[in-house]
Amino acid sequence: MDKSFLRHLSESVRDNWSRPAFSDYMGRTYTYGDFAERIVRIRLLLEASRVKPGDKVAIIGRNSAGWAMDFFSILSYGCVAVPILHDFKPSSVHHIIRHSGAKALFVANSVWENLDPSRMEDLDIILRIDDLHILHAKRKKLHVEGLADAIYSRQHPYVLRFEDVRFHQDRPEELAVISYTSGTSGFSKGVMIPYRALWSNMKFGMDHLDVLRPGADIVSILPMAHMYGLAFEVYTEVCLGCHIHFLTRNPSPRVIGETFKTYAPVLIVAVPLVLEKIVKKSIFPLLHTARFKVLSHIPLLRERLYSIIRQKLEKALGGNFYEVIIGGAAFNPEVERFLRRIQFRYTVGYGMTECAPLISYADWHDFKEGSVGRAIERMQVRIDSADACNVPGEIQVHGDNVMLGYYNDESATRNAFTEDGWLRTGDLGTIDSEGNIYIRGRSKNMLLGPSGQNIYPEEIEGALNARPYISESLVVSRDDKLVALIHPELEKMDSEGITSEQLTQILKQDIAEVNKELPAYCRISNFQIYQDEFEKTPKRSIKRFLYQ
């Protein structure tokens, strides 16, 4: 079996030459042939700037067709790609550039405005993502307007053919990507992703997601600088000849909704927050009407109502998808139960950047509520517990998807693996007799009760987040008592004229009701209201360490 990732990429470019590959929202569409030309242009520019195969090349900006083409061009030239999240602070960007040893940078204008080239002195060249304009170069001869066009025209005066495009010959253990995560427990580490991990995740998509075919429409809403969005909204689809649509802007509910309705994607990949907001804002209000409550007690009518609600939700998502794959963070239990009740086509996967990203999955037909699927091919999962079915223990994994380690951080790499070579996920879970994995929380998030009981804050937060006036919450331990930090549903408050005083009383009642369902040792003693959303990672997980 050919395990070359770039071989699959090159074959897709060849076989889909005239098909659309990438489109920007309300912008240009690029064919696979246009993509090939971009690969050639970037190779020529990197050669001219004396950037060599094996060198690190960083890229930072919002999702766009240019970002995608530049990323694959970096790999095709044989360089190591270093994707950086566009919302990282300039100081973090400067640090990552220096830490990775990047020799070139592709950057969006909006990010470039806030960067200081003098703090990235090792860069040989800085290029603008959208048009490859040279923003900075060490070699004076490169400071020429239109240089990219001139070099390309001189090398390729005639129509470009596939035979003119060169692709690097990758090896399974070769370093492909260094992904700097923002993490929930401190500063970013550089996760070293080898080509075998890219290939293995891509192969999973090819084997299990039959809807991904040449010409199929996909909408990319997750950041490509993070492995989840990169793997299952972009590079798997590119290797299969799909047409990917980029929002190129903040993925607001309105923009997402418009894009889904326009392009009707065949597959939707999302984090829980996206689907939860749609359900809570568009669907849950219907469930609380007096008419629905009366009719839902009549079995035949209840099933009809569920069918209507399911169709409404499917229509809001374009109506053409095989399933919605949820990953990246914990799913709200109430929302999940509701989706199962109406027979909505969703599944929950499990992964992490260190596995590029996938660990477990189950098709929506086979998916078991509350789980995160079963270990995928080429991956093994074990629970560090004497009773893995009933007593939570750390989830540990082994297989082709696992990283090489953390870049320039031997200590962190050693701590990430067990003595027998299994990756420590830091997540707590159980596994049933059928291999279904259940996440109980992150070991770093687990709190201790007054008598040493294990408290999983995610479970309490799930109950709180189901309340109508709570957008999101964090449960923390302060002075040996549990405190709920709450960001309210501000739009709902405004639309209903709810005052701050009224909200306080509502939340007191909500917490009292949640506490009734909790053991005494993990009941909430107090709460604080946060007007702003909690700061989050790319996976939309709250950065807990900021609120301890």
C-alpha positions as CSV (number, residue, x, y, z in Angstrom):
1,M,0.0,0.0,0.0
2,D,1.3,3.4,-1.0
3,K,1.4,5.5,2.2
4,S,2.7,8.7,0.6
5,F,0.5,11.6,1.5
6,L,1.9,13.9,-1.2
7,R,1.5,11.2,-3.8
8,H,-2.3,11.2,-3.1
9,L,-2.2,15.0,-3.3
10,S,-0.4,15.0,-6.6
11,E,-2.8,12.4,-8.1
12,S,-5.8,14.5,-7.0
13,V,-4.4,17.6,-8.7
14,R,-3.8,15.6,-11.9
15,D,-7.2,13.9,-11.9
16,N,-9.2,17.0,-11.0
17,W,-7.3,19.6,-13.0
18,S,-10.4,21.4,-14.3
19,R,-12.6,21.0,-11.3
20,P,-13.0,23.8,-8.7
21,A,-10.8,23.2,-5.7
22,F,-11.2,26.3,-3.4
23,S,-13.6,29.2,-3.2
24,D,-13.6,32.3,-1.0
25,Y,-17.0,33.5,0.4
26,M,-18.2,36.1,-2.1
27,G,-14.8,35.8,-3.8
28,R,-12.8,33.9,-6.4
29,T,-12.8,30.2,-7.2
30,Y,-9.6,28.4,-8.0
31,T,-9.4,25.1,-10.0
32,Y,-7.0,22.3,-9.2
33,G,-5.0,23.6,-12.2
34,D,-4.8,27.0,-10.6
35,F,-3.7,25.3,-7.4
36,A,-0.9,23.6,-9.4
37,E,0.3,26.9,-10.7
38,R,0.4,28.3,-7.2
39,I,2.6,25.3,-6.1
40,V,5.0,26.1,-8.9
41,R,5.1,29.9,-8.1
42,I,5.8,29.3,-4.5
43,R,8.6,26.8,-5.2
44,L,10.3,29.3,-7.5
45,L,10.0,32.1,-4.8
46,L,11.3,29.9,-2.0
47,E,14.2,28.8,-4.2
48,A,15.0,32.4,-5.1
49,S,15.1,33.3,-1.4
50,R,17.4,30.3,-0.7
51,V,14.8,28.5,1.5
52,K,15.6,24.8,1.2
53,P,13.5,21.6,1.5
54,G,13.5,20.7,5.2
55,D,13.4,24.3,6.3
56,K,10.5,25.5,8.5
57,V,7.9,27.8,6.8
58,A,5.2,29.5,8.9
59,I,1.8,30.6,7.7
60,I,-0.8,32.8,9.6
61,G,-4.1,34.3,8.5
62,R,-7.8,33.5,8.4
63,N,-9.0,30.5,6.5
64,S,-9.0,31.3,2.8
65,A,-8.2,29.7,-0.6
66,G,-4.8,31.4,-0.6
67,W,-4.0,30.0,2.9
68,A,-4.9,26.4,1.7
69,M,-2.9,26.7,-1.5
70,D,0.1,28.1,0.3
71,F,0.0,25.4,3.0
72,F,0.0,22.6,0.5
73,S,2.7,24.4,-1.6
74,I,5.0,24.5,1.4
75,L,4.7,20.7,1.8
76,S,5.0,20.1,-1.9
77,Y,8.3,21.9,-1.9
78,G,9.5,19.7,0.9
79,C,9.5,22.3,3.7
80,V,7.9,21.8,7.2
81,A,4.7,23.8,7.6
82,V,4.2,25.8,10.8
83,P,0.5,27.0,10.8
84,I,-0.2,29.7,13.4
85,L,-3.6,30.8,14.6
86,H,-4.5,34.2,13.3
87,D,-5.8,35.4,16.6
88,F,-2.6,34.7,18.5
89,K,-1.1,37.9,20.0
90,P,1.9,39.4,18.2
91,S,4.2,38.4,21.0
92,S,3.1,34.7,20.7
93,V,3.6,34.9,16.9
94,H,7.1,36.3,17.3
95,H,7.9,33.6,19.8
96,I,6.7,30.8,17.6
97,I,8.6,32.1,14.6
98,R,11.8,32.2,16.6
99,H,11.2,28.9,18.4
100,S,10.4,27.0,15.2
101,G,13.4,28.4,13.4
102,A,11.1,29.4,10.4
103,K,12.9,30.7,7.4
104,A,9.9,32.0,5.5
105,L,6.5,33.4,6.5
106,F,3.2,33.6,4.6
107,V,1.0,36.2,6.3
108,A,-2.4,37.9,5.9
109,N,-2.4,41.7,5.7
110,S,-4.5,42.0,8.9
111,V,-1.9,40.1,10.9
112,W,1.1,41.7,9.2
113,E,0.1,45.1,10.4
114,N,0.8,44.2,14.0
115,L,4.0,42.2,13.5
116,D,7.6,43.5,13.9
117,P,10.1,42.1,11.4
118,S,13.0,43.0,13.7
119,R,11.7,40.4,16.2
120,M,11.8,37.7,13.4
121,E,15.3,38.3,12.2
122,D,15.9,34.7,11.0
123,L,13.2,35.0,8.3
124,D,14.6,35.1,4.8
125,I,11.4,36.1,3.2
126,I,7.9,37.2,4.1
127,L,5.1,36.8,1.6
128,R,1.5,38.1,1.6
129,I,-0.9,35.1,1.5
130,D,-3.4,36.3,-1.0
131,D,-1.2,37.5,-3.9
132,L,2.4,36.3,-2.9
133,H,3.6,40.0,-2.8
134,I,7.0,40.1,-1.1
135,L,6.7,42.1,2.2
136,H,10.2,41.6,3.4
137,A,13.3,39.8,2.1
138,K,16.9,39.6,3.1
139,R,18.1,39.4,-0.5
140,K,17.9,42.9,-2.1
141,K,17.3,41.5,-5.6
142,L,13.9,40.2,-4.4
143,H,12.6,43.6,-3.6
144,V,11.1,44.1,-7.1
145,E,7.4,44.7,-7.8
146,G,5.8,41.8,-9.7
147,L,8.8,39.6,-9.1
148,A,6.7,36.4,-8.6
149,D,5.0,36.9,-12.0
150,A,8.4,37.7,-13.7
151,I,10.1,34.5,-12.3
152,Y,7.1,32.3,-13.2
153,S,6.8,33.7,-16.8
154,R,10.5,33.2,-17.4
155,Q,10.4,29.6,-16.2
156,H,7.0,28.7,-17.7
157,P,6.2,30.8,-20.8
158,Y,3.6,28.3,-22.0
159,V,0.4,26.9,-20.5
160,L,1.2,24.9,-17.4
161,R,0.9,21.1,-17.6
162,F,0.8,18.7,-14.7
163,E,4.2,17.3,-15.8
164,D,5.6,20.7,-14.9
165,V,4.6,20.5,-11.3
166,R,7.1,18.9,-8.9
167,F,6.0,17.3,-5.6
168,H,8.3,16.3,-2.8
169,Q,8.6,12.5,-2.1
170,D,7.6,12.2,1.5
171,R,8.6,9.4,3.9
172,P,6.4,8.1,6.7
173,E,8.5,9.3,9.6
174,E,9.5,12.6,8.0
175,L,8.4,15.7,9.8
176,A,5.5,17.4,7.9
177,V,3.9,20.0,10.3
178,I,4.7,21.6,13.6
179,S,1.3,22.6,15.1
180,Y,1.5,25.0,18.0
181,T,-1.5,24.6,20.2
182,S,-2.8,27.3,22.5
183,G,-3.8,24.5,25.0
184,T,-5.9,25.0,28.2
185,S,-3.1,24.6,30.6
186,G,-0.4,27.1,29.6
187,F,1.8,28.2,26.7
188,S,1.8,26.5,23.3
189,K,4.0,23.6,22.5
190,G,5.1,22.6,19.0
191,V,3.5,19.3,18.1
192,M,5.6,17.5,15.5
193,I,3.3,15.7,13.0
194,P,4.9,13.2,10.7
195,Y,3.7,12.4,7.2
196,R,2.4,9.0,8.4
197,A,-0.1,10.7,10.6
198,L,-1.3,12.9,7.8
199,W,-1.7,9.9,5.6
200,S,-3.4,7.8,8.2
201,N,-6.0,10.5,9.0
202,M,-6.6,11.0,5.3
203,K,-6.9,7.2,4.7
204,F,-9.6,7.1,7.4
205,G,-11.6,9.7,5.6
206,M,-11.2,7.9,2.3
207,D,-12.4,4.6,3.8
208,H,-15.3,5.8,5.9
209,L,-16.7,9.0,4.4
210,D,-18.0,7.9,1.1
211,V,-19.8,11.3,0.5
212,L,-16.3,12.9,-0.1
213,R,-16.0,12.5,-3.9
214,P,-14.7,14.7,-6.7
215,G,-16.8,17.9,-6.9
216,A,-18.5,17.4,-3.6
217,D,-19.1,20.7,-1.7
218,I,-17.5,21.3,1.8
219,V,-17.7,24.4,3.9
220,S,-14.7,25.1,6.1
221,I,-15.5,26.8,9.4
222,L,-12.9,25.5,11.7
223,P,-9.4,27.2,11.8
224,M,-7.0,25.4,9.4
225,A,-4.2,26.3,11.7
226,H,-5.6,23.6,14.0
227,M,-5.3,19.9,13.1
228,Y,-9.1,19.1,13.4
229,G,-10.2,21.6,10.8
230,L,-7.1,21.1,8.6
231,A,-7.6,17.3,8.5
232,F,-11.3,16.9,8.0
233,E,-12.4,20.1,6.3
234,V,-9.4,20.5,4.0
235,Y,-6.6,18.1,3.3
236,T,-8.7,14.9,3.2
237,E,-11.1,16.6,0.9
238,V,-8.4,18.0,-1.3
239,C,-6.9,14.6,-1.8
240,L,-10.4,13.4,-2.9
241,G,-11.0,16.2,-5.4
242,C,-13.7,18.0,-3.3
243,H,-14.6,21.7,-3.7
244,I,-14.0,23.6,-0.4
245,H,-15.6,26.9,0.4
246,F,-13.9,29.3,2.9
247,L,-15.7,31.9,5.0
248,T,-12.7,34.2,5.0
249,R,-14.2,36.0,8.0
250,N,-15.4,35.5,11.5
251,P,-17.7,32.4,11.5
252,S,-20.8,34.1,12.9
253,P,-24.0,32.1,13.0
254,R,-25.5,34.3,10.3
255,V,-22.5,33.8,7.9
256,I,-22.4,30.0,8.6
257,G,-26.1,29.7,8.0
258,E,-26.0,31.6,4.7
259,T,-23.0,29.5,3.5
260,F,-24.6,26.2,4.5
261,K,-27.9,27.1,2.7
262,T,-26.0,28.3,-0.5
263,Y,-23.5,25.4,-0.9
264,A,-25.4,22.5,1.0
265,P,-22.2,20.7,2.1
266,V,-22.2,16.8,2.0
267,L,-20.5,16.6,5.4
268,I,-20.3,19.0,8.3
269,V,-17.4,19.0,10.8
270,A,-18.0,21.2,13.8
271,V,-17.2,21.8,17.5
272,P,-20.1,21.4,19.9
273,L,-20.5,25.1,20.4
274,V,-21.6,25.7,16.8
275,L,-24.4,23.1,16.9
276,E,-25.4,23.9,20.5
277,K,-25.9,27.5,19.7
278,I,-28.1,26.6,16.7
279,V,-30.2,24.2,18.8
280,K,-30.5,26.5,21.8
281,K,-31.5,29.6,19.8
282,S,-33.5,28.0,16.9
283,I,-35.0,24.8,18.3
284,F,-35.3,24.9,22.2
285,P,-37.6,27.9,22.2
286,L,-40.1,25.8,20.2
287,L,-40.0,23.1,22.8
288,H,-41.0,25.4,25.6
289,T,-44.2,26.7,24.0
290,A,-47.5,25.6,25.7
291,R,-48.7,24.1,22.4
292,F,-45.7,21.9,22.0
293,K,-45.8,20.7,25.6
294,V,-49.5,19.7,25.2
295,L,-49.0,17.9,21.8
296,S,-45.8,16.2,22.9
297,H,-47.7,14.1,25.4
298,I,-49.6,12.4,22.5
299,P,-47.3,9.6,21.2
300,L,-48.2,9.9,17.5
301,L,-48.2,13.7,17.4
302,R,-44.9,13.7,19.4
303,E,-43.1,11.7,16.7
304,R,-44.5,14.0,14.0
305,L,-43.3,17.0,15.9
306,Y,-39.9,15.5,16.3
307,S,-39.8,14.9,12.6
308,I,-40.7,18.5,11.8
309,I,-38.0,19.8,14.2
310,R,-35.4,17.5,12.7
311,Q,-36.2,18.7,9.2
312,K,-36.0,22.4,10.4
313,L,-32.6,21.7,11.9
314,E,-31.4,19.9,8.8
315,K,-32.6,22.7,6.5
316,A,-30.6,25.2,8.6
317,L,-27.5,23.2,7.8
318,G,-28.1,23.0,4.1
319,G,-30.2,19.8,4.0
320,N,-27.6,17.8,2.0
321,F,-25.2,16.4,4.6
322,Y,-24.6,12.7,5.4
323,E,-23.8,13.5,9.1
324,V,-22.5,16.1,11.4
325,I,-19.2,15.1,13.1
326,I,-18.8,16.8,16.5
327,G,-15.3,17.0,18.1
328,G,-12.8,19.1,19.8
329,A,-14.7,19.6,23.2
330,A,-17.3,18.1,25.4
331,F,-20.8,18.0,24.1
332,N,-23.7,19.4,26.2
333,P,-25.6,16.3,27.5
334,E,-29.0,17.8,27.2
335,V,-28.4,18.9,23.6
336,E,-27.1,15.4,22.8
337,R,-30.1,13.7,24.3
338,F,-32.4,15.9,22.3
339,L,-30.6,15.2,19.0
340,R,-30.9,11.5,19.7
341,R,-34.6,11.9,20.5
342,I,-35.3,13.5,17.1
343,Q,-33.0,11.0,15.3
344,F,-30.7,13.7,14.0
345,R,-27.7,12.4,12.0
346,Y,-24.7,13.3,14.2
347,T,-21.7,11.5,15.7
348,V,-19.0,12.5,18.2
349,G,-15.4,11.8,17.5
350,Y,-12.4,12.1,19.8
351,G,-8.9,13.3,19.0
352,M,-6.1,15.7,19.9
353,T,-3.5,17.7,18.1
354,E,-0.9,15.2,19.1
355,C,-2.8,12.6,17.0
356,A,-3.3,14.8,13.9
357,P,-6.0,14.6,15.3
358,L,-8.2,11.4,15.2
359,I,-8.3,8.7,17.9
360,S,-11.9,7.4,17.8
361,Y,-15.0,7.6,15.7
362,A,-18.3,5.7,14.9
363,D,-20.7,6.3,12.0
364,W,-23.9,7.9,13.1
365,H,-25.8,4.7,12.4
366,D,-23.5,2.9,15.0
367,F,-22.8,5.7,17.3
368,K,-23.7,5.1,21.0
369,E,-25.0,8.2,22.9
370,G,-22.6,9.7,25.4
371,S,-19.6,8.0,23.8
372,V,-16.9,9.3,21.4
373,G,-16.9,6.2,19.2
374,R,-14.4,3.4,19.0
375,A,-10.7,3.4,18.3
376,I,-10.1,3.8,14.5
377,E,-7.9,1.7,12.3
378,R,-4.2,2.0,13.0
379,M,-4.9,3.3,16.5
380,Q,-5.0,1.5,19.9
381,V,-6.6,2.8,23.1
382,R,-6.2,1.7,26.7
383,I,-7.5,3.0,30.0
384,D,-5.1,3.3,32.9
385,S,-7.5,1.8,35.4
386,A,-7.9,-1.6,37.2
387,D,-11.6,-1.5,36.1
388,A,-11.6,0.3,32.7
389,C,-15.4,-0.3,32.2
390,N,-16.5,1.4,35.4
391,V,-13.6,3.3,37.0
392,P,-12.2,6.3,35.0
393,G,-8.5,6.3,34.3
394,E,-6.3,8.2,31.9
395,I,-6.9,7.4,28.2
396,Q,-3.6,6.4,26.6
397,V,-3.1,5.8,22.8
398,H,-0.7,4.2,20.4
399,G,-0.5,4.1,16.6
400,D,0.2,5.7,13.3
401,N,-1.6,9.0,14.1
402,V,0.7,9.8,17.1
403,M,3.1,12.7,17.0
404,L,6.9,12.4,17.0
405,G,7.1,14.6,20.1
406,Y,7.3,18.3,21.0
407,Y,9.7,20.4,19.0
408,N,12.8,21.4,20.9
409,D,11.3,20.2,24.2
410,E,12.7,16.8,25.2
411,S,11.3,17.1,28.8
412,A,7.7,17.7,27.6
413,T,8.1,14.8,25.1
414,R,9.3,12.4,27.8
415,N,6.4,13.4,30.1
416,A,3.9,12.9,27.2
417,F,4.7,9.2,26.8
418,T,4.5,6.2,29.2
419,E,7.6,4.0,29.7
420,D,6.3,1.5,27.1
421,G,5.6,4.2,24.5
422,W,1.9,5.1,24.8
423,L,0.8,8.7,24.5
424,R,-0.8,10.1,27.6
425,T,-3.9,12.1,26.5
426,G,-4.5,13.8,29.9
427,D,-8.2,12.8,29.5
428,L,-10.1,10.6,31.9
429,G,-12.4,8.0,30.5
430,T,-13.9,4.5,30.5
431,I,-14.4,1.9,27.8
432,D,-17.2,-0.6,27.5
433,S,-17.2,-4.2,26.3
434,E,-17.8,-3.1,22.7
435,G,-14.9,-0.7,22.7
436,N,-17.0,2.5,23.0
437,I,-15.0,5.2,24.8
438,Y,-16.6,7.6,27.3
439,I,-14.8,10.8,28.3
440,R,-15.2,11.8,32.0
441,G,-13.0,14.9,31.9
442,R,-9.5,16.1,31.8
443,S,-7.3,14.9,34.6
444,K,-5.9,18.4,35.0
445,N,-9.5,19.7,35.3
446,M,-10.6,17.2,38.0
447,L,-11.3,18.7,41.4
448,L,-11.1,17.0,44.8
449,G,-14.1,17.1,47.1
450,P,-13.9,17.7,50.9
451,S,-13.3,14.0,51.5
452,G,-11.1,13.3,48.5
453,Q,-14.0,12.6,46.1
454,N,-13.3,13.1,42.4
455,I,-15.3,16.0,40.9
456,Y,-15.6,16.3,37.2
457,P,-16.5,20.0,36.5
458,E,-17.5,19.3,32.9
459,E,-20.5,17.3,34.1
460,I,-21.8,20.1,36.3
461,E,-21.1,22.6,33.5
462,G,-23.2,20.6,31.1
463,A,-26.2,20.8,33.5
464,L,-25.7,24.5,33.9
465,N,-25.3,25.2,30.2
466,A,-28.7,23.6,29.5
467,R,-30.4,26.4,31.4
468,P,-32.0,29.0,29.1
469,Y,-30.2,32.1,30.3
470,I,-26.7,30.5,30.6
471,S,-24.6,30.7,27.5
472,E,-21.5,29.0,29.0
473,S,-20.0,28.2,32.4
474,L,-16.9,27.2,34.3
475,V,-16.9,25.4,37.7
476,V,-13.8,26.2,39.8
477,S,-12.7,25.5,43.3
478,R,-12.2,28.5,45.6
479,D,-11.5,28.2,49.3
480,D,-12.6,24.5,49.1
481,K,-16.0,25.5,47.7
482,L,-17.3,25.2,44.1
483,V,-18.0,28.4,42.4
484,A,-19.8,28.7,39.0
485,L,-18.5,31.3,36.6
486,I,-21.4,32.2,34.2
487,H,-21.5,34.0,30.9
488,P,-25.3,34.7,30.3
489,E,-27.3,34.6,27.1
490,L,-27.1,38.4,26.7
491,E,-29.2,38.5,23.4
492,K,-32.0,36.5,25.1
493,M,-31.9,38.9,28.1
494,D,-32.2,41.9,25.8
495,S,-35.0,40.5,23.7
496,E,-37.0,39.6,26.8
497,G,-36.2,42.8,28.8
498,I,-34.5,40.8,31.6
499,T,-32.6,43.1,34.0
500,S,-29.4,42.3,35.8
501,E,-31.3,41.9,39.1
502,Q,-33.8,39.6,37.5
503,L,-31.0,37.5,36.0
504,T,-29.4,37.1,39.4
505,Q,-32.6,35.7,40.8
506,I,-33.0,33.4,37.8
507,L,-29.5,32.1,38.1
508,K,-30.0,31.4,41.9
509,Q,-33.0,29.3,41.0
510,D,-31.1,27.5,38.2
511,I,-28.2,26.6,40.5
512,A,-30.6,25.4,43.2
513,E,-32.3,23.1,40.7
514,V,-29.0,21.8,39.4
515,N,-27.8,21.2,42.9
516,K,-30.8,19.0,43.6
517,E,-29.4,16.5,41.1
518,L,-25.9,16.6,42.5
519,P,-24.2,14.7,45.4
520,A,-23.6,17.0,48.4
521,Y,-19.8,17.1,47.8
522,C,-20.1,18.6,44.3
523,R,-22.9,21.2,44.8
524,I,-22.3,24.8,43.8
525,S,-22.0,27.2,46.7
526,N,-21.9,30.5,44.8
527,F,-21.6,32.0,41.3
528,Q,-20.1,35.0,39.4
529,I,-21.5,36.6,36.2
530,Y,-19.0,37.3,33.4
531,Q,-20.3,39.8,30.8
532,D,-17.7,38.7,28.2
533,E,-17.3,35.3,26.6
534,F,-14.6,33.1,28.2
535,E,-11.4,33.1,26.3
536,K,-11.0,29.9,24.2
537,T,-8.7,27.6,22.3
538,P,-9.1,26.9,18.6
539,K,-11.2,23.8,19.6
540,R,-13.5,26.3,21.4
541,S,-12.5,24.9,24.8
542,I,-12.3,27.4,27.5
543,K,-8.8,28.3,28.7
544,R,-9.4,27.2,32.2
545,F,-6.0,28.2,33.5
546,L,-7.0,31.9,33.0
547,Y,-9.9,31.6,35.5
548,Q,-8.5,29.6,38.4
